[in-house]
């Protein structure tokens, strides 16, 4: 199947993504970090025993405690000549709330980051799971702070999130234009909703993927003691009750979507899976003076 990413075959992208995932799995095993396949990647493991045929991304979940350890451990012990761990900080914003594990020997430039001087390699997304606070008021404020975080962390107008969210984000970013101020706001917001101590919280959720997804709550045990399924010929961890997880997330997940919805998710403007992104700096990205 041909995708719309500069003529690159989806299977070529998937092969590279699998390579990143296998290295990530090895690294997590060595450092006793837990993760499970998430979203469409988990769905692919169940329905296709691998990638959804038209999927061009790969997502994993990590419980917040391990998620916060990942960046420092990666900087200390990973093979940084091959793979990078990239997360927005006070120096650069990647316009994505997740942490990205990137193949530094590839080029995969998304439209939203085409002007950012950053690692532009192909990536897998590492998404944190936080404890869901108990009580209606505490849970409400957790969601409010997560939306503040997403607004000032992404720092781009959200597509496909509804007109209200789009306009609210546009107004907020218009009022707060400074990079350092935006950074301070989203770091403060993150501290308000992020819960790494799960001992008092039986349920977890992803609070960085939008209002609809943050309402999906899952027992934390599903991720602390995962099941294993075949994924492209390799055993990969998934939520222990993966059937319930997928039904909560997708409904009747075994039913294929209409043909017109079988499309790639990334909005890539340039792809070269055989050359390092640095080759294209000032040519395909960071072209503005």
Secondary structure, 3 states (H helix, E strand, C coil): CECCCCCCEHHHHHHHHHHHHHHHHHHHHHCCCCCEECHHHHHHHHHCCCCCCCCCCCEEEEEHHHHHHHHHHHHHHCCCCCEEEECCCCCCCCCCCCEEEEECCCEEEEHHHCCCCCCCCEEEEEEEEEECCCCHHHHHHHHHHHHHHHHHHHCCCCCCCCHHHHHHHHHHHHHCCCHHHHHHHHHHHHHHHCCCCHHHCCEEECCCCCHHHHCCCEECHHHHCCEEEEECCEEEEECCCHHHHHHHHHCCCCCCCCHHHCCCCCCEEEEECCCCHHHHECCCECCCC
